[in-house]
Amino acid sequence: MSKTIKIRKGVDIKLVGEAEKAKSQINRPEIFAVKPTDFHNLTPKMVVREGDEVKAGTVLFHDKYNEAIKFTSPVSGEVVEIRRGEKRRILEVRILADKEPSAIDFGAGDPGSMSREQVVEKLLNSGLWTAIRQRPFSTIANPEDHPKSIFVSAVNTAPLGADLNFICQDHISELQAGLDAMARLCDGSIHFQVAADPEKSKAFQGLKNIQLNKVSGPHPAGNVGVQIHQLDPLNKGELIWYVTPSHLITIGRLFKEGKYNPACTLALVGSEVTEPKYFDTWYGAPVKPMIKGRLKDGDLRIISGNVLTGDKIDSEGFVGFYHTEVSVIPEGHEPQFFLTEGWLSPGLHKFSLSHSFPSWLMPGKKYRLNTNLNGEERAFVVTGEMEKVFPFDIYPMQLVKSIMMNDIDMMEKLGIYEVDSEDFALCEFVCTSKIEIQRIVRQGLDTIQKEFA
Amino acid sequence: MKALKDLIDNKLMPPFKEGGKLHKFWPIPDSLDTFAFVPGHVTKSGSHIRDGIDMKRTMFMVIVALIPCLLFGMYNVGYQHYMAMGVTATFGDMFLFGALKVLPLVIVSYGVGLGIEFIFCIVKSHAINEGFLVSGMLIPLCMPVDVPLWMVGVATAFAVVIGKEVFGGTGMNILNVALTARAFLFFAYPTEMSGNKVWINTAGDGKPVDGYTGETLLAKATTTPVSEFTDTAGNAYASVNASFMDAIYGFVPGSVGETSVIAILIGAGLLLWTGIGSWRIMLSAVAGGAVMGLIFNLVGPAYFPDNTFLALPWWYHLAIGGFMFGVVFMATDPVTASQTASGKYIYGFLIGFLAILIRTVNPAYPEGVMMAILFMNVMAPMIDHYVIEANIKRRMNRLKVKTA
């Protein structure tokens, strides 16, 4: 039974640098990397060493606390570096790619005719199980769990978010195979959300084995957390799994070809990109071939992901496993004189939900926003601003405060199981007190997870 | 601007930097620096972009919203003085007289308040908060013009230290800081904060005219039917409408900033336009006041025919005293008000309701807005508690339905 969700709370932050609907190819990079830091609360245990030869699909490391969850190489080649950070934390496993790619054959097969165990085993062995995440906590799903439903959001409402309809339109058969595999994992529904606007969801109309739901409204309407809250709210003790359409295509390819084929499409977006568009690339690929010669001059921030929830990377960095875009915006290190650009300026170039700036009178205007905090951190003072951009039946400020106080009982009561840090991204954006709300929410989720581990 | 920035960074700041002679006083130049320049602080985690609004702009908008009340208050102080003295004066004379009386109150309030804030910042080694920018303006505006300056200083000190800093500073206080200052004076020095001698300055220019009493309209309402109200000079108003319009314009005695409903509504318009003031609180407080006034209008004449205050028309209640000023600028203080949307309706309504109730049934004092707001400040967390409990209950019920 398909449903239509209309989200009213939220805001579409219109930024300069939306990707043109055109794909470019890049040369296959020499170095690829798998980043354990892409996966929340993962403690990796290395299986390979520097110098080892690997194929696409070879296990590089696994979860220390659940050996079944393996992380595999996207390409064949040699493990050239295991890059570590503070306390020897593994940051990247770098692979020098072979000129002639080779991959482990996991065996092709129709997921519809396989048992749950067979599907799970194939996904675990190929390393693609890591594409399946669970709510609560947004960690990699435990294959032994049985979720009540699986969610796929094919609508990206984030600022400059990649158009998933465009990314998926040439890969519908793989997407269907991926969905068929998901159907074996869960007795409940596969909730597949698309944009209510038929033009933005044309590619998905013929999909089977799913409950196709339509979503309309401003960001965060595309967030899977919002969709779960509206369609199948989470209670304590329940689990929901979720996957991105891009990963479903990769999973579909695994079942069709029998191999881990890491090809994917990413959008290069942002005001500092000369020609924002889409690129055919690979999971684990560096960002450099995409951005080389395509960025404006200046002090720039390169973000793997969108500007609200992505991770800052440098120009030599690698795109995150769950990200569908690379955003490039200006850094905001320059102090702003209070009358011309600062807190008492007319603010024509600043976007704000507050009507003290004229941005609300120019709803169509696109902004070139930088990374400046536009203020300093303060205690919570203003109330009601978060609620305007938080489409949950949850009190955001009270939940954040309960996390700050480490009151686990209150966190549970106030609905922490239903949210993830990304759901609070707009709350953080609008916060007058410039508090790092996403970090606090993540901290709260980690606390709860540890408490009940 | 680069020259100014260089001056601050290279000339002013070095002695206050770590290792410098004056390092422990760093909040003082830092406040100047961050006032003049929004720092080049960039996002480190989470959202890489941020809304343009910050606490300085938010607070400044409230100060701008208070300016009509301040300017009219200055004029009205002079207007009331010359009217009481029976002296004909020009607009400029009136405004100048008022400004000379009101500005010292503002200077003392800001001087003492910010001084204490800086002391706390230096002791606790944190940057100055913007909270007092609004409180510092509200304190003089809710005082009678004749209040001694030293009292304003003492009250401000009490409000900042006991009303705010002991709770942890801006954002942590339970009671509205400006009203804490006012309540402190009201209980400590009642003769300087109430009665008939404090609202109009009658120093100089000879003796007041014969009909002068110095009463506010609220005080008149306790003893006189509304149809017999007189102005400051003792002249009878032509009609109820005429006295009501005087109260709307603000040509009546009262605290400096509270008299003109029009000036207050200009400020309210700005607060609502920018979204900084809660329309829920303002609307429900006016509704609460109207309902209570209406109840008294219906019940009063029938059961208490001698009590003229109960017969004062409900719409009149909204225009006189500090009702509108309190509702627009004090009740909407986001730190001390209810924080939930539903809670704001309840909180606002009860402020209006209680303000008129206290005003009319309290025999000692013909005003109740301050008490109502302070009382509801204390009750706001409880209101929020029950609103949040209802939300929690909904979630629990959903779970019960699932497991049933």
HADDOCK unambig.tbl for C-alpha pairs under 7 A between the chains (distance, minus, plus):
assign (segid A and resid 235 and name CA) (segid B and resid 399 and name CA) 6.18 0.50 0.50
assign (segid A and resid 307 and name CA) (segid B and resid 47 and name CA) 6.26 0.50 0.50
assign (segid A and resid 307 and name CA) (segid B and resid 48 and name CA) 5.39 0.50 0.50
assign (segid A and resid 307 and name CA) (segid B and resid 49 and name CA) 6.55 0.50 0.50
assign (segid A and resid 308 and name CA) (segid B and resid 46 and name CA) 6.55 0.50 0.50
assign (segid A and resid 308 and name CA) (segid B and resid 47 and name CA) 4.05 0.50 0.50
assign (segid A and resid 308 and name CA) (segid B and resid 48 and name CA) 5.77 0.50 0.50
assign (segid A and resid 308 and name CA) (segid B and resid 49 and name CA) 6.82 0.50 0.50
assign (segid A and resid 309 and name CA) (segid B and resid 46 and name CA) 5.60 0.50 0.50
assign (segid A and resid 309 and name CA) (segid B and resid 47 and name CA) 5.55 0.50 0.50
assign (segid A and resid 332 and name CA) (segid B and resid 40 and name CA) 6.25 0.50 0.50
assign (segid A and resid 332 and name CA) (segid B and resid 42 and name CA) 5.95 0.50 0.50
assign (segid A and resid 333 and name CA) (segid B and resid 40 and name CA) 4.21 0.50 0.50
assign (segid A and resid 333 and name CA) (segid B and resid 41 and name CA) 6.17 0.50 0.50
assign (segid A and resid 333 and name CA) (segid B and resid 42 and name CA) 6.28 0.50 0.50
assign (segid A and resid 334 and name CA) (segid B and resid 40 and name CA) 4.88 0.50 0.50
assign (segid A and resid 335 and name CA) (segid B and resid 37 and name CA) 5.71 0.50 0.50
assign (segid A and resid 335 and name CA) (segid B and resid 38 and name CA) 5.45 0.50 0.50
assign (segid A and resid 335 and name CA) (segid B and resid 39 and name CA) 4.79 0.50 0.50
assign (segid A and resid 335 and name CA) (segid B and resid 40 and name CA) 4.38 0.50 0.50
assign (segid A and resid 336 and name CA) (segid B and resid 37 and name CA) 5.05 0.50 0.50
assign (segid A and resid 336 and name CA) (segid B and resid 38 and name CA) 4.94 0.50 0.50
assign (segid A and resid 336 and name CA) (segid B and resid 39 and name CA) 6.80 0.50 0.50
assign (segid A and resid 337 and name CA) (segid B and resid 1 and name CA) 6.90 0.50 0.50
assign (segid A and resid 337 and name CA) (segid B and resid 36 and name CA) 5.83 0.50 0.50
assign (segid A and resid 337 and name CA) (segid B and resid 37 and name CA) 4.39 0.50 0.50
assign (segid A and resid 337 and name CA) (segid B and resid 38 and name CA) 6.44 0.50 0.50
assign (segid A and resid 338 and name CA) (segid B and resid 35 and name CA) 6.95 0.50 0.50
assign (segid A and resid 338 and name CA) (segid B and resid 36 and name CA) 5.29 0.50 0.50
assign (segid A and resid 338 and name CA) (segid B and resid 37 and name CA) 5.23 0.50 0.50
assign (segid A and resid 338 and name CA) (segid B and resid 38 and name CA) 6.33 0.50 0.50
assign (segid A and resid 342 and name CA) (segid B and resid 37 and name CA) 6.62 0.50 0.50
assign (segid A and resid 342 and name CA) (segid B and resid 38 and name CA) 5.57 0.50 0.50
assign (segid A and resid 343 and name CA) (segid B and resid 38 and name CA) 6.87 0.50 0.50
assign (segid A and resid 343 and name CA) (segid B and resid 56 and name CA) 6.52 0.50 0.50
assign (segid A and resid 343 and name CA) (segid B and resid 57 and name CA) 5.35 0.50 0.50
assign (segid A and resid 344 and name CA) (segid B and resid 57 and name CA) 6.29 0.50 0.50
assign (segid A and resid 350 and name CA) (segid B and resid 52 and name CA) 5.54 0.50 0.50
assign (segid A and resid 351 and name CA) (segid B and resid 51 and name CA) 6.06 0.50 0.50
assign (segid A and resid 351 and name CA) (segid B and resid 52 and name CA) 5.86 0.50 0.50
assign (segid A and resid 352 and name CA) (segid B and resid 51 and name CA) 4.88 0.50 0.50
assign (segid A and resid 352 and name CA) (segid B and resid 52 and name CA) 5.23 0.50 0.50
assign (segid A and resid 352 and name CA) (segid B and resid 53 and name CA) 6.41 0.50 0.50
assign (segid A and resid 354 and name CA) (segid B and resid 53 and name CA) 6.76 0.50 0.50
assign (segid A and resid 354 and name CA) (segid B and resid 274 and name CA) 6.02 0.50 0.50
assign (segid A and resid 354 and name CA) (segid B and resid 275 and name CA) 6.39 0.50 0.50
assign (segid A and resid 355 and name CA) (segid B and resid 273 and name CA) 6.45 0.50 0.50
assign (segid A and resid 355 and name CA) (segid B and resid 274 and name CA) 4.18 0.50 0.50
assign (segid A and resid 355 and name CA) (segid B and resid 275 and name CA) 6.25 0.50 0.50
assign (segid A and resid 356 and name CA) (segid B and resid 274 and name CA) 4.75 0.50 0.50
assign (segid A and resid 369 and name CA) (segid B and resid 49 and name CA) 6.59 0.50 0.50
assign (segid A and resid 370 and name CA) (segid B and resid 49 and name CA) 6.19 0.50 0.50
assign (segid A and resid 371 and name CA) (segid B and resid 42 and name CA) 5.26 0.50 0.50
assign (segid A and resid 371 and name CA) (segid B and resid 43 and name CA) 5.70 0.50 0.50
assign (segid A and resid 371 and name CA) (segid B and resid 48 and name CA) 5.49 0.50 0.50
assign (segid A and resid 371 and name CA) (segid B and resid 49 and name CA) 5.00 0.50 0.50
assign (segid A and resid 372 and name CA) (segid B and resid 40 and name CA) 6.32 0.50 0.50
assign (segid A and resid 372 and name CA) (segid B and resid 41 and name CA) 5.78 0.50 0.50
assign (segid A and resid 372 and name CA) (segid B and resid 42 and name CA) 4.29 0.50 0.50
assign (segid A and resid 372 and name CA) (segid B and resid 43 and name CA) 6.28 0.50 0.50
assign (segid A and resid 372 and name CA) (segid B and resid 49 and name CA) 6.98 0.50 0.50
assign (segid A and resid 373 and name CA) (segid B and resid 41 and name CA) 5.82 0.50 0.50
assign (segid A and resid 373 and name CA) (segid B and resid 42 and name CA) 5.16 0.50 0.50
assign (segid A and resid 373 and name CA) (segid B and resid 43 and name CA) 5.69 0.50 0.50
assign (segid A and resid 373 and name CA) (segid B and resid 50 and name CA) 5.76 0.50 0.50
assign (segid A and resid 374 and name CA) (segid B and resid 38 and name CA) 6.58 0.50 0.50
assign (segid A and resid 374 and name CA) (segid B and resid 50 and name CA) 6.81 0.50 0.50
assign (segid A and resid 374 and name CA) (segid B and resid 52 and name CA) 5.59 0.50 0.50
assign (segid A and resid 374 and name CA) (segid B and resid 53 and name CA) 6.92 0.50 0.50
assign (segid A and resid 374 and name CA) (segid B and resid 54 and name CA) 6.52 0.50 0.50
assign (segid A and resid 375 and name CA) (segid B and resid 38 and name CA) 6.02 0.50 0.50
assign (segid A and resid 375 and name CA) (segid B and resid 39 and name CA) 6.92 0.50 0.50
assign (segid A and resid 375 and name CA) (segid B and resid 54 and name CA) 5.27 0.50 0.50
assign (segid A and resid 379 and name CA) (segid B and resid 170 and name CA) 7.00 0.50 0.50
assign (segid A and resid 379 and name CA) (segid B and resid 171 and name CA) 5.60 0.50 0.50
assign (segid A and resid 380 and name CA) (segid B and resid 171 and name CA) 5.76 0.50 0.50
assign (segid A and resid 381 and name CA) (segid B and resid 171 and name CA) 4.97 0.50 0.50
assign (segid A and resid 381 and name CA) (segid B and resid 334 and name CA) 6.18 0.50 0.50
assign (segid A and resid 381 and name CA) (segid B and resid 335 and name CA) 5.42 0.50 0.50
assign (segid A and resid 382 and name CA) (segid B and resid 334 and name CA) 5.62 0.50 0.50
assign (segid A and resid 383 and name CA) (segid B and resid 334 and name CA) 5.97 0.50 0.50
assign (segid A and resid 383 and name CA) (segid B and resid 339 and name CA) 5.69 0.50 0.50
assign (segid A and resid 384 and name CA) (segid B and resid 339 and name CA) 6.93 0.50 0.50
assign (segid A and resid 384 and name CA) (segid B and resid 341 and name CA) 6.98 0.50 0.50
assign (segid A and resid 413 and name CA) (segid B and resid 392 and name CA) 5.76 0.50 0.50
assign (segid A and resid 414 and name CA) (segid B and resid 392 and name CA) 6.19 0.50 0.50
assign (segid A and resid 425 and name CA) (segid B and resid 46 and name CA) 6.89 0.50 0.50
assign (segid A and resid 425 and name CA) (segid B and resid 47 and name CA) 5.92 0.50 0.50
assign (segid A and resid 428 and name CA) (segid B and resid 47 and name CA) 6.57 0.50 0.50
assign (segid A and resid 429 and name CA) (segid B and resid 47 and name CA) 6.16 0.50 0.50
assign (segid A and resid 429 and name CA) (segid B and resid 49 and name CA) 6.66 0.50 0.50
assign (segid A and resid 429 and name CA) (segid B and resid 50 and name CA) 4.64 0.50 0.50
assign (segid A and resid 429 and name CA) (segid B and resid 51 and name CA) 5.56 0.50 0.50
assign (segid A and resid 430 and name CA) (segid B and resid 50 and name CA) 6.65 0.50 0.50
assign (segid A and resid 430 and name CA) (segid B and resid 51 and name CA) 5.17 0.50 0.50
assign (segid A and resid 432 and name CA) (segid B and resid 53 and name CA) 5.89 0.50 0.50
assign (segid A and resid 432 and name CA) (segid B and resid 54 and name CA) 4.82 0.50 0.50
assign (segid A and resid 432 and name CA) (segid B and resid 55 and name CA) 5.97 0.50 0.50
assign (segid A and resid 433 and name CA) (segid B and resid 54 and name CA) 6.60 0.50 0.50
assign (segid A and resid 433 and name CA) (segid B and resid 55 and name CA) 6.50 0.50 0.50
assign (segid A and resid 436 and name CA) (segid B and resid 46 and name CA) 6.73 0.50 0.50
assign (segid A and resid 438 and name CA) (segid B and resid 46 and name CA) 5.48 0.50 0.50
assign (segid A and resid 439 and name CA) (segid B and resid 46 and name CA) 6.52 0.50 0.50
